[in-house]
C-alpha cells in the first residue's frame, strides 16, 4: 500500500506508540470503573450493566478490537494494494458488514428479554432466596433488558470501528486506533458526573437504579459512536473510502477479505464464550457480575500494558524463525518470552494476592462501594493474581503456533476449553461462590498452557522443558517470598497506624509494593538470567522516552 503509507516506522517505534496509547486508554478505563463503583457499588445498576454489556461488548471486542478478525483480514489485504485499489474494497466491505450488523442490532432490540433469560437465568430466581434478593434479581433483570436495548446499535458500530482500525493501520497510523477506546470511558464518566450533580446522594438508592442504568448504557453507546466518528474522519482524509454504498463483490480484494474474515471471526468468537459461561453461573450469585468486572479490570490493566511493552516485539520474531532450520533460535526466543512473562507476571501476581484488600480499597472504596464490596472484590483479585502468569504465558504460546502457520491446534484446544470451563464453573461456583468462577478460569489457562507446550514440544522436535520449568519455578519461589514480605510491610503499617485514610492506604500500598519488588529483584539477579538484562533495558528505554 505504498501509495498511502508514510515512511515505514520501526518495530520498536510502533510498539512504543501502541504501548503509550494503550496505557492512556487503560487509565481512562480504570477511572471509568472507579466512577461506576462510586456511583453504584455492586448494586443492581452495576450488575445489570455487566450482563447487558455481554453481547454488545463481545461484538465490540470481537469485531472492533485491534488484532480482531476484521482488523487482521483487512490489514493483510490492504497492505498489498495501492490507495486507488483500497478504497473500493473498504467501501464494499463496509456496506456488506453494515447490512448484516444492522439486522443484528434490530434483533438485539426485539429479543432483549429472551436473550437476557439466556445470558443470566439466575436473575429469574424466586425460590431458595429471600424476598429482598428476589426483588433485587428482578430489578437487575429489568435494568439489564433496557440497557441491552439502548446499547444494541453498538453491534453496528463495532464492525465499523474494526474496519476503521484496520484501514488506518494499513496506512501506517497507529496512535488514533490505539487511543480511541478512551472516548467510551470519557462519555460514561461524563454521564455519571452529570447524574451525580442532579441526584446527589440519591444516586446510590434503588429508587434511581433504573435511571442510573440508562445513563450507563447511553454513555457507553455514545462512546462507541464518538470512537467511530473520530476514526472515519481520519479515514476519509487518508482517501481510504467513504460511507458510499458499494456492492463490488466481484472484486478480488473483497473476496480475499471475506475468505479470511469468516473463519477468523468464528475462531475468535470461540474464545469469548468462556466469558459468557462465567457470567451465566455468576447470575446465580448476588453481586458477582459487577465484582468480577471490577476485579478483572485491575488485572487486565497491567496485563494489557505489559503484554504490549514486552511481547509485541517478539511476535514478528517468531514469524521470521518459522523455518525448521531456524528452530534452534526460535526455541531460545520462546524461552525469552516465557521468562520475561514470569519476571513480570509472577511478582505482580504475588503482590496482588498479598495486597488485594488495600489495592481494592485505594482504587474503588468510596461512595456506594463500601468495605463489604471491597472484601468481595479482593477475594476475586487474589485468585486472579495467582493465575496471571498462566494467562499471559498461554497467549505467548498461541502466538508461536500462529507464527508457525498452525491455527488448528490453538482452535481445537479453545473448543475443548469451552467445555472444560463450563464443567469447572459448575463444580466450583457452589462451594466457592464468585471466586470459584475465577478459579475455573485459572484451571482452563493452566490446562491450555500444558497442552500448548506439549504440542509445541512435539512440533519443534523437543523443548528443554525441564530447564525452563526450573527457571520459572525459581522465579515462582522468589515471588512467594515477595508476597510474604509485601504482606508483612502492609500488616505492620496497619498495626502501627490504625487510623486509615486514603493517603495512608496509598502510602502503605506504595511502600509494600516497592519493598516486595526490591526483594524479588534481588533474588532474580542472583539467578543470572539474561532475560533480566533484557527487561531492565526495555524499562530504561521507556523511562528515557
C-alpha positions in Angstrom: 0.0 0.0 0.0 2.8 2.3 -0.9 0.5 4.9 -2.2 -0.9 5.9 1.2 1.8 4.9 3.6 4.1 7.3 5.3 7.8 6.3 5.7 7.7 2.9 7.5 8.2 3.1 11.2 10.5 0.7 13.0 9.0 -2.2 15.1 10.2 -0.6 18.3 8.6 2.8 17.4 5.3 1.1 16.6 5.4 -0.9 19.8 6.1 2.3 21.7 3.2 4.1 20.1 0.8 1.3 20.8 2.1 0.9 24.4 1.7 4.6 25.3 -1.8 4.8 23.7 -2.8 1.6 25.4 -1.6 2.9 28.8 -3.7 6.1 28.4 -6.8 4.1 27.3 -6.3 1.7 30.2 -6.0 4.5 32.7 -9.2 6.1 31.5 -10.9 2.7 31.6 -9.8 2.3 35.2 -11.2 5.8 36.1 -14.5 4.8 34.4 -14.7 1.7 36.6 -13.9 3.9 39.7 -16.8 6.2 38.7 -19.2 3.2 38.3 -18.1 1.8 41.6 -18.5 5.0 43.4 -22.0 5.6 42.0 -23.4 2.1 42.2 -21.1 -0.2 44.1 -22.1 -3.8 43.5 -25.7 -2.9 43.3 -28.4 -3.6 40.7 -27.4 -1.0 38.1 -23.7 -2.2 38.1 -24.7 -5.9 38.0 -27.2 -5.3 35.2 -24.6 -3.5 33.2 -22.3 -6.4 33.4 -25.0 -8.7 31.9 -26.3 -6.2 29.3 -22.8 -5.4 28.1 -22.0 -9.1 27.3 -23.4 -9.1 23.8 -22.5 -5.5 22.7 -19.2 -5.8 24.4 -18.5 -9.2 22.8 -19.1 -7.7 19.4 -17.0 -4.6 20.1 -14.0 -6.7 21.2 -14.5 -9.4 18.5 -15.2 -7.1 15.6 -13.8 -3.7 16.7 -10.7 -4.7 18.5 -7.1 -4.4 17.4 -5.9 -7.8 16.2 -9.5 -8.9 15.9 -10.7 -10.8 12.7 -11.8 -7.6 10.9 -8.6 -5.9 11.7 -6.4 -8.9 10.7 -8.2 -9.7 7.5 -8.3 -6.1 6.2 -4.7 -5.3 7.1 -3.4 -8.4 5.4 -5.3 -7.5 2.1 -5.0 -3.7 2.1 -1.2 -3.7 2.9 -0.6 -5.2 -0.5 -2.5 -2.7 -2.5 -2.4 0.9 -3.7 -4.8 3.6 -2.4 -6.8 3.5 -5.6 -7.5 -0.2 -5.1 -8.1 0.0 -1.3 -11.0 2.5 -1.3 -13.4 0.3 -3.2 -12.5 -2.7 -1.1 -13.1 -0.7 2.1 -16.4 0.7 0.9 -17.7 -2.7 -0.2 -16.8 -4.4 3.0 -18.3 -1.5 5.0 -21.6 -1.9 3.0 -21.7 -5.7 3.5 -20.8 -5.6 7.2 -23.2 -2.8 8.0 -26.1 -4.6 6.4 -25.6 -7.7 8.4 -24.9 -5.9 11.7 -27.9 -3.6 11.2 -30.1 -6.8 11.3 -28.2 -8.0 14.4 -28.9 -4.6 16.0 -32.7 -4.9 15.3 -32.7 -8.5 16.7 -31.0 -7.4 19.9 -33.6 -4.7 20.5 -36.6 -7.0 19.7 -35.3 -10.1 21.6 -33.6 -8.4 24.5 -35.7 -10.1 27.2 -35.3 -13.7 25.9 -31.6 -13.0 25.3 -31.3 -11.9 28.9 -33.0 -15.1 30.1 -30.4 -17.0 28.2 -27.4 -14.9 29.4 -28.4 -14.6 33.0 -31.0 -17.2 34.0 -30.2 -16.8 37.7 -32.0 -13.4 37.6 -35.3 -15.3 37.4 -34.7 -16.9 40.8 -37.7 -16.8 43.2 -37.1 -20.0 45.2 -34.3 -20.6 47.6 -33.6 -16.9 48.0 -35.0 -14.2 50.4 -37.7 -11.8 49.3 -35.2 -9.0 49.2 -32.8 -11.0 47.0 -35.7 -11.9 44.6 -36.6 -8.3 44.3 -33.0 -7.3 43.6 -32.7 -10.0 40.9 -36.0 -8.8 39.3 -34.8 -5.2 39.3 -31.4 -6.2 37.9 -33.1 -8.1 35.1 -35.4 -5.2 34.2 -32.5 -2.7 34.1 -30.3 -5.1 32.0 -33.0 -5.6 29.4 -33.4 -1.8 28.9 -29.6 -1.4 28.8 -29.2 -4.1 26.2 -31.9 -2.3 24.0 -30.1 1.0 24.4 -26.6 -0.4 23.6 -27.8 -2.7 20.7 -26.6 -0.2 18.0 -23.1 -1.0 19.3 -23.3 -4.1 17.2 -23.3 -2.0 14.0 -20.6 0.4 15.3 -18.4 -2.5 16.4 -18.0 -3.6 12.8 -17.4 0.0 11.6 -14.8 0.6 14.3 -13.0 -2.7 13.3 -12.9 -1.6 9.7 -11.5 1.8 10.7 -8.8 0.3 12.9 -7.6 -1.9 10.0 -7.7 0.9 7.4 -5.8 3.3 9.5 -3.2 0.7 10.5 -2.7 -0.2 6.9 -2.0 3.5 6.2 0.7 3.4 9.0 -1.5 5.2 11.5 -1.3 3.6 14.9 -1.9 6.3 17.5 -5.6 7.1 16.9 -6.8 3.5 16.7 -5.0 2.6 19.9 -6.1 5.6 21.9 -9.7 5.9 20.6 -11.2 3.4 23.1 -10.8 6.1 25.8 -13.7 8.0 24.2 -16.1 5.4 25.6 -14.7 6.0 29.1 -15.0 9.7 28.7 -18.6 9.7 27.8 -19.5 7.3 30.6 -17.6 9.3 33.2 -19.3 12.5 31.9 -22.7 10.9 32.1 -22.2 9.7 35.7 -20.8 13.1 36.7 -24.0 14.8 35.4 -26.1 12.2 37.2 -24.3 12.8 40.5 -24.8 16.5 40.2 -28.5 16.1 39.6 -29.2 13.4 42.1 -26.5 14.0 44.8 -26.6 11.2 47.4 -29.7 9.7 46.0 -27.7 8.2 43.1 -26.9 5.1 45.2 -30.5 4.2 46.0 -32.6 1.6 44.3 -35.2 4.3 43.5 -32.9 5.7 40.9 -31.2 2.4 39.8 -33.1 2.3 36.6 -32.1 5.8 35.7 -28.5 5.1 36.6 -28.6 2.0 34.3 -29.9 4.1 31.5 -27.1 6.7 31.9 -24.5 3.9 31.9 -25.9 2.4 28.7 -26.3 5.8 26.9 -22.8 6.8 27.8 -21.4 3.5 26.5 -23.3 3.8 23.2 -22.2 7.5 22.8 -18.6 6.5 23.4 -18.8 3.9 20.6 -20.3 6.4 18.2 -17.7 9.0 19.1 -14.9 6.4 18.6 -16.2 5.6 15.1 -16.7 9.3 14.1 -13.1 10.2 15.1 -11.8 7.3 13.1 -13.9 7.8 10.0 -12.8 11.4 9.6 -9.2 10.3 9.6 -10.1 7.5 7.2 -11.7 10.0 4.7 -8.7 12.3 4.9 -6.4 9.4 4.0 -8.5 8.7 0.9 -9.4 5.2 2.1 -13.1 5.2 1.3 -16.2 7.0 2.4 -19.7 5.9 3.6 -20.7 5.4 0.0 -22.7 2.3 -0.6 -20.8 -0.1 -2.9 -21.6 -3.6 -3.9 -18.4 -4.6 -5.8 -18.5 -8.2 -4.5 -16.6 -9.5 -7.6 -13.5 -7.5 -6.5 -10.7 -10.0 -5.8 -9.6 -8.0 -2.8 -13.2 -8.1 -1.3 -13.3 -11.9 -1.9 -9.9 -12.3 -0.2 -11.0 -10.3 2.8 -14.2 -12.3 3.2 -12.4 -15.5 2.8 -10.0 -14.6 5.7 -12.6 -12.8 7.8 -15.2 -15.6 8.1 -13.1 -18.4 9.7 -11.1 -15.8 11.8 -14.4 -14.4 13.2 -15.7 -17.8 14.1 -12.3 -18.8 15.7 -12.0 -15.6 17.7 -15.6 -15.8 18.9 -15.0 -19.2 20.4 -12.5 -17.6 22.9 -15.2 -15.2 24.2 -17.7 -18.0 25.0 -15.9 -18.6 28.3 -16.8 -15.1 29.4 -20.5 -15.8 28.8 -20.2 -19.1 30.6 -18.7 -17.4 33.7 -21.5 -14.8 33.8 -24.1 -17.5 33.2 -23.1 -19.0 36.5 -22.5 -15.6 38.1 -26.2 -14.7 37.6 -27.0 -17.2 40.4 -24.7 -15.4 42.9 -25.7 -12.0 44.3 -23.4 -9.1 43.3 -21.0 -11.5 41.5 -21.2 -10.0 38.0 -20.1 -6.4 39.0 -17.5 -7.8 41.3 -16.0 -9.9 38.5 -15.9 -6.8 36.3 -14.1 -4.7 39.0 -11.5 -7.3 39.8 -11.0 -8.2 36.2 -10.1 -4.7 35.2 -7.5 -4.5 38.0 -5.8 -7.5 36.4 -6.4 -6.6 32.7 -4.9 -3.1 33.1 -1.3 -4.2 33.9 -1.7 -7.3 31.7 -2.6 -5.2 28.6 0.2 -2.8 29.2 2.9 -5.4 29.9 1.9 -7.6 27.1 2.3 -4.7 24.7 5.6 -3.4 26.0 7.3 -6.8 26.4 5.7 -9.2 24.0 4.8 -7.2 20.9 8.4 -7.2 19.7 8.5 -11.0 19.9 5.6 -11.7 17.5 7.3 -10.8 14.2 10.5 -12.5 15.5 8.6 -15.8 16.0 7.3 -15.5 12.4 10.8 -14.9 11.0 12.1 -18.0 12.7 9.3 -20.4 11.5 11.6 -22.2 9.1 12.8 -25.6 10.5 16.5 -24.5 10.1 15.8 -21.6 12.5 14.0 -23.7 15.1 17.0 -23.7 17.5 16.9 -19.9 17.7 13.1 -20.0 17.8 13.3 -22.1 21.0 15.6 -19.6 22.6 13.2 -16.8 21.7 10.2 -18.7 23.2 12.3 -19.2 26.3 13.0 -15.5 26.5 9.3 -14.6 26.1 8.2 -17.0 28.8 10.9 -16.0 31.2 10.1 -12.3 30.6 6.4 -13.2 31.3 7.4 -14.9 34.5 9.7 -12.0 35.5 6.7 -9.6 35.3 3.6 -11.6 36.0 4.8 -13.7 38.9 5.9 -10.9 41.2 2.9 -8.7 40.1 0.6 -11.6 40.8 2.1 -12.2 44.3 1.7 -8.5 45.2 -2.0 -8.6 44.1 -2.5 -11.7 46.2 -0.8 -10.2 49.3 -2.2 -6.7 49.0 -5.6 -7.4 47.5 -7.6 -5.6 50.1 -5.6 -2.4 50.2 -5.4 -2.3 46.4 -9.2 -2.6 46.1 -9.8 0.0 48.9 -7.4 2.5 47.3 -8.9 2.1 43.8 -12.6 1.6 44.5 -13.7 2.1 48.1 -15.7 5.4 48.0 -19.3 6.4 47.5 -21.6 3.4 47.2 -18.6 1.0 47.2 -18.3 0.0 50.9 -16.0 -2.3 52.8 -18.2 -5.3 52.2 -17.8 -4.7 48.4 -14.1 -4.4 48.8 -13.9 -7.7 50.6 -15.8 -9.4 47.8 -13.7 -7.9 45.0 -10.5 -8.6 46.9 -11.3 -12.3 47.2 -11.6 -12.4 43.4 -8.4 -10.4 42.9 -6.5 -13.0 45.0 -7.4 -15.8 42.6 -6.8 -13.6 39.5 -3.4 -12.8 40.9 -2.4 -16.4 41.2 -3.3 -17.1 37.6 -1.7 -14.0 35.9 1.4 -15.8 34.6 -0.7 -18.6 33.0 -3.0 -16.1 31.3 -0.1 -14.3 29.5 2.0 -17.4 29.1 -0.8 -19.1 27.2 -1.1 -16.1 24.9 2.7 -16.3 24.1 2.4 -19.9 23.1 -0.7 -19.3 21.0 1.2 -16.7 19.0 4.1 -19.1 18.4 1.6 -21.5 16.8 0.2 -18.7 14.6 3.8 -17.8 13.6 4.3 -21.5 12.5 1.2 -21.3 10.4 -0.8 -23.6 12.7 -4.1 -22.1 13.8 -5.8 -25.5 14.1 -4.1 -26.6 17.3 -5.0 -23.4 19.3 -8.5 -23.6 17.9 -9.0 -27.3 19.0 -7.7 -26.5 22.4 -10.1 -23.5 22.6 -13.0 -25.7 21.8 -12.0 -28.2 24.4 -11.6 -25.3 26.9 -15.2 -24.2 26.4 -16.5 -27.5 27.8 -13.8 -27.6 30.5 -14.6 -24.1 31.7 -18.3 -24.9 31.9 -17.5 -28.1 33.9 -15.2 -26.3 36.3 -17.6 -23.4 36.7 -20.3 -25.9 37.6 -18.0 -27.7 40.1 -16.6 -24.6 41.8 -19.3 -21.9 41.8 -21.4 -23.5 44.6 -18.7 -24.3 47.2 -16.6 -21.2 46.5 -19.1 -18.6 45.1 -17.7 -15.9 42.8 -14.0 -16.8 43.5 -14.8 -20.3 42.2 -15.6 -18.8 38.7 -12.1 -17.2 38.6 -10.6 -20.5 39.9 -12.2 -22.2 36.9 -10.7 -19.7 34.5 -7.3 -20.2 36.1 -7.7 -24.0 35.7 -8.6 -23.6 32.0 -5.5 -21.3 31.4 -3.2 -23.8 33.2 -4.6 -26.7 31.1 -4.2 -24.7 27.9 -0.6 -23.9 28.7 0.2 -27.5 29.4 -1.4 -28.7 26.2 0.1 -26.0 24.1 3.6 -26.6 25.5 3.3 -30.3 24.9 2.1 -29.9 21.3 4.9 -27.4 20.7 7.4 -29.9 22.2 6.2 -32.4 19.6 6.1 -29.9 16.7 9.6 -28.4 17.3 11.3 -31.8 17.9 11.7 -31.3 21.6 11.9 -28.4 24.0 14.1 -28.1 27.1 11.0 -28.1 29.3 12.8 -29.3 32.4 15.3 -26.4 32.2 12.6 -23.9 31.6 10.4 -25.3 34.4 13.3 -25.0 36.9 14.0 -21.3 36.0 10.3 -20.4 36.1 9.9 -22.4 39.3 12.7 -20.5 40.9 11.1 -17.2 39.9 7.8 -18.5 41.4 9.5 -19.2 44.7 11.0 -15.8 44.7 7.5 -14.4 44.0 6.1 -16.2 47.0 8.7 -14.7 49.2 7.9 -11.3 47.6 4.3 -11.7 48.5 5.1 -12.6 52.1 7.3 -9.6 52.5 4.8 -7.2 50.9 2.0 -8.6 53.2 4.3 -8.1 56.2 5.0 -4.5 55.4 1.3 -3.8 54.9 0.4 -5.6 58.2 3.0 -3.5 60.0 1.5 -0.3 58.6 -2.0 -1.2 59.8 -0.7 -2.2 63.2 1.2 1.0 63.9 -1.1 3.4 62.1 -4.6 2.1 62.8 -6.2 5.4 61.6 -6.6 4.5 57.9 -7.4 7.1 55.2 -6.8 7.2 51.5 -3.4 8.9 51.8 -2.2 6.4 54.5 -3.6 3.5 52.4 -1.8 4.8 49.3 1.5 5.2 51.2 1.1 1.7 52.7 0.4 0.2 49.3 3.3 2.0 47.6 5.9 1.1 50.2 4.7 -2.5 50.5 4.9 -2.9 46.7 8.3 -1.3 46.3 9.8 -3.4 49.1 8.3 -6.5 47.6 9.6 -5.7 44.2 13.1 -4.9 45.6 13.2 -8.3 47.3 12.1 -10.0 44.0 14.8 -8.1 42.0 17.4 -9.2 44.5 16.5 -12.9 44.0 16.1 -12.5 40.2 19.6 -11.1 39.8 21.1 -14.0 41.7 19.6 -16.4 39.1 21.8 -14.7 36.5 19.1 -14.8 33.8 19.9 -13.0 30.6 16.2 -12.0 30.4 16.7 -9.8 33.5 19.1 -7.6 31.4 16.5 -7.5 28.6 13.8 -6.4 31.0 15.9 -3.8 32.6 17.0 -2.5 29.2 13.4 -2.1 28.0 12.3 -0.4 31.2 15.2 2.1 30.8 14.2 2.7 27.2 10.6 3.5 28.2 11.7 5.8 31.1 14.1 7.8 28.8 11.2 8.4 26.4 
